[in-house]
């Protein structure tokens, strides 16, 4: 029963992930908690604790695993430091109601069995669905507080490796090219002297690179055909800026801008899972040889925001007039770009993409979100309000998602962690 239930929950979780539901949940958590561990852990832990109060603990953890994976990728927090609080709070959450705790259900059955051998006046009362709720809530709250307060000491500390895959692109940029860049959000106040200027007026002079813009109520501008050197800056606009910290501070001070301490507006679109630093080489056969980044409108045309140019062992950066330098064969362009754009650039014969290991865009089926929600609701209803075995109820939801085309059978097979399944089956 438990093994089949886990398989079904993993498939259901993958189905919800394919429709984009888990992405929205992760984005919502990041919007509320930002990218700080002390705020994200309580939100994840309390959510999983609530879910596990109405279903088996392992199932709740497996269902929420895709969300934690996405949060880790987009916030840069090690997944191991998020999984442990989630796992323990899933266990503690099972004590909030009788549904989520197998030991309490078993104890209820033992009470009923014992009552048969006892006289009427000595029979024990069985627990109702919410009889243990006060104790369960206290346990979950204690667990969350413990991980928030003592988490920095007890959670595993892992050092992120420098790579071009998006795990820590700026560290890689610093290690290889010696440039200490970071991505920040900057807001333009209504009284800023930068209002009315174009990007080209300020970027080179102040050694900053603006890779994303957003006006209140408008869509985020990032990638080809959006941000360009003739983009006009206006009041209330939020800017995604790549720059050396000292250059950024000078830029902010000069134009009386407001720098945010954390990514809010672009937490999703500029997360390491969506965009990062890439290295692109100009091959001898490229049509771009002899032309500059300014000539071809590199950022607007290709979606590549040039932040560095490596030539003959020397790295030049924004402020060194790199956008006016004609390209030569063998030039390495260090660019910030969305990963979906880089996938397209890989097919362009004018470039040779050096960065090959990065998060690839997964096929999503947002048109199937209603089907996924219906079958997830059916499975949850059968678990909570019927006497059908847990495995049968959850497997019904999983099979419904496969038959409705929410998730392909091959994807369902890959979604199951078979090591976990066989480990549980062997207990």
Phi, psi and omega per residue, in radians:
X1 nan -0.830 -3.114
X2 -1.173 -0.721 -3.094
X3 -1.137 -0.821 3.124
X4 -1.116 -0.637 3.130
X5 -1.080 -0.748 -3.134
X6 -1.135 -0.748 3.099
X7 -1.023 -0.788 -3.118
X8 -1.130 -0.731 -3.133
X9 -1.121 -0.703 3.120
X10 -1.096 -0.677 3.113
X11 -1.203 -0.740 3.104
X12 -1.070 -0.777 3.114
X13 -1.056 -0.724 3.115
X14 -1.155 -0.642 3.103
X15 -1.122 -0.783 3.094
X16 -1.102 -0.623 3.129
X17 -1.175 -0.677 -3.131
X18 -1.120 -0.529 -3.130
X19 -1.471 -0.126 3.129
X20 1.639 0.010 -3.123
X21 -1.120 -0.784 -3.122
X22 -1.148 -0.584 3.091
X23 -1.105 -0.731 3.126
X24 -1.167 -0.668 3.100
X25 -1.110 -0.784 3.122
X26 -1.094 -0.729 3.128
X27 -1.126 -0.657 3.126
X28 -1.138 -0.751 3.129
X29 -1.122 -0.729 3.120
X30 -1.164 -0.585 3.122
X31 -1.161 -0.675 -3.136
X32 -1.380 -0.833 -3.021
X33 -1.616 -0.149 -3.085
X34 1.193 -2.569 -3.128
X35 -2.059 0.326 -3.138
X36 -1.655 2.383 -3.090
X37 -1.052 -0.690 -3.068
X38 -1.156 -0.345 3.125
X39 -1.755 -0.575 -3.104
X40 -1.281 -0.719 -3.103
X41 -1.009 -0.823 3.119
X42 -1.071 -0.646 -3.124
X43 -1.189 -0.829 3.126
X44 -1.089 -0.818 -3.067
X45 -1.114 -0.775 -3.130
X46 -1.181 -0.633 3.118
X47 -1.145 -0.822 3.125
X48 -1.154 -0.659 3.087
X49 -1.050 -0.691 3.104
X50 -1.167 -0.776 -3.135
X51 -1.100 -0.749 -3.090
X52 -1.228 -0.242 3.087
X53 -1.279 -0.260 -3.123
X54 -2.083 0.060 3.047
X55 -2.663 3.019 -3.090
X56 -1.066 2.517 -3.038
X57 -1.006 -0.824 -3.118
X58 -1.122 -0.661 3.116
X59 -1.123 -0.719 3.124
X60 -1.112 -0.739 3.127
X61 -1.141 -0.732 3.136
X62 -1.145 -0.648 -3.138
X63 -1.146 -0.627 -3.060
X64 -1.579 -0.081 -3.085
X65 -1.027 -0.757 3.113
X66 -1.059 -0.592 3.126
X67 -1.150 -0.800 -3.136
X68 -1.110 -0.669 3.123
X69 -1.076 -0.751 -3.141
X70 -1.213 -0.689 3.118
X71 -1.093 -0.726 3.126
X72 -1.086 -0.761 -3.113
X73 -1.153 -0.629 -3.033
X74 -1.559 -0.382 -3.136
X75 -1.718 -0.327 -3.095
X76 1.441 0.062 3.114
X77 -1.397 2.404 3.111
X78 -1.024 2.345 -3.088
X79 -1.107 -0.560 -3.120
X80 -1.097 -0.524 -3.128
X81 -1.401 -0.234 3.085
X82 -1.722 -0.544 -3.067
X83 -1.235 -0.678 -3.091
X84 -1.115 -0.847 3.063
X85 -1.054 -0.673 3.120
X86 -1.086 -0.770 -3.127
X87 -1.109 -0.799 -3.136
X88 -1.172 -0.669 3.136
X89 -1.267 -0.441 3.015
X90 -1.157 -0.692 3.094
X91 -1.157 -0.820 -3.127
X92 -1.167 -0.597 3.128
X93 -1.121 -0.430 3.105
X94 -1.158 -0.251 3.139
X95 -1.597 -0.007 -3.101
X96 -1.314 -0.633 3.078
X97 -2.318 2.955 3.119
X98 -1.262 -0.377 -3.073
X99 -1.176 -0.718 -2.994
X100 -1.489 -0.068 -3.054
X101 -2.098 1.894 3.109
X102 -1.095 -0.714 3.118
X103 -1.052 -0.673 3.135
X104 -1.223 -0.635 3.074
X105 -1.114 -0.753 3.115
X106 -1.099 -0.708 3.128
X107 -1.127 -0.662 3.066
X108 -1.062 -0.747 3.111
X109 -1.115 -0.671 3.118
X110 -1.156 -0.629 3.095
X111 -1.107 -0.772 3.121
X112 -1.083 -0.707 3.122
X113 -1.157 -0.730 3.141
X114 -1.157 -0.605 -3.114
X115 -1.086 -0.467 -3.138
X116 -1.144 -0.470 -3.113
X117 -1.711 0.032 -3.098
X118 -1.895 2.594 3.047
X119 -1.140 2.817 -3.030
X120 -1.006 -0.672 -3.083
X121 -1.323 -0.244 -3.121
X122 -1.848 0.023 -3.092
X123 -1.209 2.519 -3.108
X124 -1.633 2.550 3.101
X125 -1.432 2.453 3.071
X126 -1.462 2.807 -3.126
X127 -1.488 2.523 3.035
X128 -1.487 -3.128 -3.063
X129 -1.018 -0.700 -3.055
X130 -1.951 0.334 -3.115
X131 -1.104 -0.581 -3.071
X132 -1.701 0.095 -3.039
X133 -1.014 -0.821 -3.132
X134 -0.993 -0.759 3.129
X135 -1.175 -0.735 -3.133
X136 -1.077 -0.761 3.123
X137 -1.093 -0.708 3.121
X138 -1.102 -0.689 3.131
X139 -1.162 -0.770 3.134
X140 -1.102 -0.790 3.141
X141 -1.072 -0.712 3.120
X142 -1.118 -0.728 3.121
X143 -1.091 -0.742 3.137
X144 -1.126 -0.806 3.133
X145 -1.061 -0.694 3.142
X146 -1.058 -0.821 -3.094
X147 -1.244 -0.525 3.095
X148 -1.225 -0.753 -3.074
X149 -1.383 -0.844 -3.037
X150 -1.770 0.015 -3.071
X151 -1.002 -0.670 -3.107
X152 -1.101 -0.376 -3.114
X153 -1.720 -0.581 -3.000
X154 -1.774 -0.385 -3.127
X155 -1.363 2.575 -3.110
X156 -1.118 2.331 3.121
X157 -1.747 2.093 3.133
X158 -2.109 2.387 3.108
X159 -1.556 2.217 3.128
X160 -1.317 2.421 -3.123
X161 -1.521 2.536 3.093
X162 -1.301 2.256 3.137
X163 -2.779 2.996 3.096
X164 -1.720 0.221 -3.076
X165 -1.504 -0.053 3.109
X166 1.805 -0.118 3.141
X167 -1.140 -0.718 3.053
X168 -2.707 1.256 -3.010
X169 -1.097 -0.601 -3.103
X170 -1.220 -0.563 3.069
X171 -1.142 -0.718 3.089
X172 -1.100 -0.754 3.127
X173 -1.009 -0.751 -3.133
X174 -1.202 -0.778 -3.068
X175 -1.125 -0.726 -3.034
X176 -1.513 -0.712 -3.021
X177 -1.945 -0.046 3.077
X178 1.198 0.409 -3.131
X179 -1.988 2.182 -3.081
X180 -1.667 1.485 -3.131
X181 -1.802 2.707 3.035
X182 -2.531 2.807 3.123
X183 -1.846 2.280 -3.131
X184 -2.413 2.764 3.024
X185 -1.758 2.363 3.131
X186 -2.263 2.346 -3.140
X187 -1.896 2.399 3.128
X188 -1.628 1.948 3.088
X189 -1.212 2.901 -3.082
X190 -1.196 -0.347 -3.109
X191 -1.852 0.259 -3.099
X192 -1.290 2.408 3.104
X193 -1.234 -0.114 -3.133
X194 -1.381 -0.268 -3.102
X195 -1.057 2.298 -3.125
X196 1.668 -0.322 3.085
X197 -1.310 2.790 3.028
X198 -1.798 2.815 -3.111
X199 -0.984 -0.683 -3.090
X200 -1.116 -0.386 -3.120
X201 -1.299 -0.428 -2.975
X202 -2.095 -0.437 -2.993
X203 -1.110 -0.997 -3.078
X204 -1.163 -0.719 -3.096
X205 -1.111 -0.593 -3.081
X206 -1.939 0.183 3.015
X207 0.988 0.775 3.075
X208 -2.167 2.771 3.103
X209 -2.278 2.065 -3.132
X210 -1.639 2.076 -3.028
X211 -1.912 -0.175 3.141
X212 -2.707 2.559 3.074
X213 -2.412 2.695 3.091
X214 -2.737 2.273 3.019
X215 -1.743 2.642 3.141
X216 -0.986 2.204 3.120
X217 1.462 -0.103 -3.138
X218 -1.837 2.964 3.130
X219 -1.348 2.744 3.079
X220 -1.254 2.310 3.105
X221 -1.751 1.936 3.081
X222 -2.711 2.390 3.135
X223 1.745 -3.051 -3.063
X224 -1.025 2.486 3.047
X225 1.327 0.123 -3.101
X226 -2.045 -1.421 -3.122
X227 -1.355 2.252 3.129
X228 -2.544 2.951 -3.068
X229 -1.180 -0.307 3.124
X230 -1.673 0.153 3.093
X231 -1.145 2.240 -3.119
X232 -1.571 2.374 -3.122
X233 -1.544 2.366 -3.089
X234 -2.345 2.903 -3.101
X235 -1.117 2.434 3.125
X236 1.465 -0.089 -3.121
X237 -1.273 2.412 3.062
X238 -1.763 2.297 -3.102
X239 -1.983 2.394 2.957
X240 -1.694 2.005 -2.967
X241 -2.066 2.302 2.985
X242 -1.836 2.118 -3.099
X243 -2.887 2.806 2.960
X244 -1.132 2.423 -3.090
X245 -0.912 -0.708 -3.131
X246 -1.205 -0.681 3.098
X247 -1.153 -0.670 3.136
X248 -1.129 -0.751 3.128
X249 -1.062 -0.715 3.110
X250 -1.129 -0.724 3.122
X251 -1.091 -0.794 -3.139
X252 -1.118 -0.756 -3.114
X253 -1.182 -0.713 -3.096
X254 -1.073 -0.737 -3.046
X255 -1.845 0.233 3.063
X256 0.949 0.835 3.140
X257 -1.593 2.972 3.129
X258 -2.066 1.984 -3.139
X259 -1.571 2.292 3.120
X260 -1.495 2.581 -3.138
X261 -1.351 -0.375 -3.122
X262 -2.467 2.760 3.101
X263 -1.309 2.142 3.122
X264 -2.069 -1.066 -3.110
X265 -1.146 -0.716 -3.071
X266 -1.862 0.357 -3.127
X267 -1.018 -0.574 -3.141
X268 -1.503 -0.957 -2.991
X269 -1.236 -0.475 3.131
X270 -1.897 0.285 3.109
X271 -1.195 2.734 3.125
X272 -1.012 -0.375 3.115
X273 -1.383 -0.292 -3.070
X274 -1.916 -0.527 -3.062
X275 -2.688 2.852 3.127
X276 3.080 -2.967 -3.126
X277 -1.401 2.367 3.100
X278 -2.340 2.618 3.094
X279 -1.922 2.190 -3.105
X280 -2.241 2.299 -3.107
X281 -1.840 2.490 3.055
X282 -1.536 1.962 -3.128
X283 -1.369 2.859 -3.124
X284 -1.052 -0.442 -3.097
X285 -1.581 0.040 -3.057
X286 -1.183 2.459 3.080
X287 -1.319 -0.163 -3.096
X288 -1.488 -0.162 -3.139
X289 -1.080 2.256 -3.103
X290 1.613 -0.171 3.100
X291 -1.882 2.684 3.123
X292 -1.774 2.940 3.091
X293 -1.067 -0.595 3.115
X294 -1.203 -0.646 -3.130
X295 -1.087 -0.689 -3.050
X296 -1.730 0.067 -3.099
X297 0.898 1.044 -3.002
X298 -0.891 -0.838 -3.073
X299 -1.187 -0.764 -3.087
X300 -1.312 -0.698 -3.066
X301 -1.367 -0.801 -3.023
X302 -1.869 -0.229 -3.091
X303 1.368 0.309 3.137
X304 -1.842 1.971 3.095
X305 -1.567 1.813 -3.061
X306 -1.247 2.074 3.130
X307 -2.045 -0.141 3.114
X308 -2.857 2.651 3.104
X309 -2.371 2.132 -3.103
X310 -1.846 2.095 -3.090
X311 -2.509 2.234 3.083
X312 0.952 0.727 3.085
X313 1.398 0.048 -3.122
X314 -2.062 2.366 3.105
X315 -1.830 2.146 3.067
X316 -1.886 2.665 -3.025
X317 -2.296 -3.136 3.091
X318 -1.004 2.307 -3.060
X319 1.834 -0.272 3.097
X320 -1.725 0.348 3.107
X321 1.089 0.594 -3.090
X322 -1.172 -0.417 -3.101
X323 -1.337 -0.226 3.105
X324 -1.791 0.017 -3.128
X325 -1.466 2.167 3.081
X326 -1.089 2.380 -3.123
X327 -1.211 2.525 3.043
X328 -2.109 2.721 3.093
X329 -1.058 2.296 3.140
X330 1.657 -0.106 3.080
X331 -1.090 2.376 3.033
X332 -1.787 2.075 3.120
X333 -1.667 2.154 3.079
X334 -1.715 1.978 -2.992
X335 -2.225 2.655 2.923
X336 -1.777 2.233 -3.036
X337 -2.669 2.632 2.985
X338 -1.150 2.528 -3.092
X339 -1.133 -0.556 3.121
X340 -1.140 -0.570 3.086
X341 -1.215 -0.698 -3.127
X342 -1.114 -0.603 3.079
X343 -1.051 -0.699 3.131
X344 -1.252 -0.658 -3.141
X345 -1.107 -0.536 3.131
X346 -1.030 -0.455 -3.120
X347 -1.606 -0.056 -3.122
X348 -1.544 2.150 -3.083
X349 -1.239 -0.188 3.121
X350 -1.429 -0.106 -3.127
X351 -2.330 2.659 2.917
X352 -2.107 1.981 -3.077
X353 -1.452 2.077 3.119
X354 -1.418 -0.666 3.140
X355 -1.336 1.792 -3.106
X356 -1.882 -0.332 -3.140
X357 -1.790 1.777 3.120
X358 -2.688 2.837 -3.108
X359 -1.095 2.030 3.121
X360 -1.430 2.609 3.125
X361 -1.192 2.240 3.111
X362 -1.608 2.572 3.102
X363 -1.240 2.149 3.091
X364 -1.970 2.696 -3.125
X365 -2.211 1.239 -3.119
X366 -1.080 -0.394 3.128
X367 -1.228 -0.221 -3.130
X368 -1.760 0.191 -3.071
X369 -1.100 -0.618 3.129
X370 -1.155 -0.766 3.116
X371 -1.075 -0.759 3.135
X372 -1.087 -0.768 3.135
X373 -1.105 -0.686 -3.132
X374 -1.126 -0.856 -3.084
X375 -1.253 -0.551 3.030
X376 -1.154 -0.713 3.100
X377 -1.125 -0.697 3.108
X378 -1.083 -0.801 3.141
X379 -1.080 -0.755 -3.135
X380 -1.146 -0.698 3.116
X381 -1.091 -0.754 -3.134
X382 -1.149 -0.602 3.125
X383 -1.190 -0.749 -2.998
X384 -1.483 -0.613 -2.925
X385 -2.104 0.164 3.076
X386 -2.280 2.948 3.115
X387 -1.666 0.165 3.125
X388 -1.150 2.483 -3.131
X389 -1.009 2.554 -3.081
X390 -0.989 -0.758 -3.100
X391 -1.104 -0.712 -3.136
X392 -1.164 -0.736 -3.125
X393 -1.098 -0.830 -3.108
X394 -1.234 -0.644 3.128
X395 -1.162 -0.521 3.060
X396 -1.081 -0.796 3.101
X397 -1.115 -0.718 -3.131
X398 -1.142 -0.798 3.136
X399 -1.145 -0.633 3.104
X400 -1.073 -0.706 3.123
X401 -1.147 -0.674 3.123
X402 -1.170 -0.809 -3.111
X403 -1.169 -0.543 -3.136
X404 -1.441 -0.071 3.115
X405 1.450 0.213 3.088
X406 -1.144 -0.685 3.133
X407 -2.476 2.398 3.135
X408 -1.317 2.732 -3.094
X409 -1.090 -0.616 3.107
X410 -1.168 -0.679 3.117
X411 -1.184 -0.638 3.103
X412 -1.109 -0.705 3.120
X413 -1.110 -0.756 -3.132
X414 -1.234 -0.415 -3.112
X415 -1.279 -0.360 -3.101
X416 -1.447 2.230 3.050
X417 -1.469 1.652 -3.020
X418 -1.182 -0.467 3.061
X419 -1.086 -0.752 3.114
X420 -1.136 -0.736 -3.120
X421 -1.051 -0.844 -3.110
X422 -1.241 -0.517 3.060
X423 -1.108 -0.810 3.126
X424 -1.164 -0.677 -3.127
X425 -1.150 -0.438 -3.101
X426 -1.509 -0.180 -3.101
X427 -1.240 nan nan
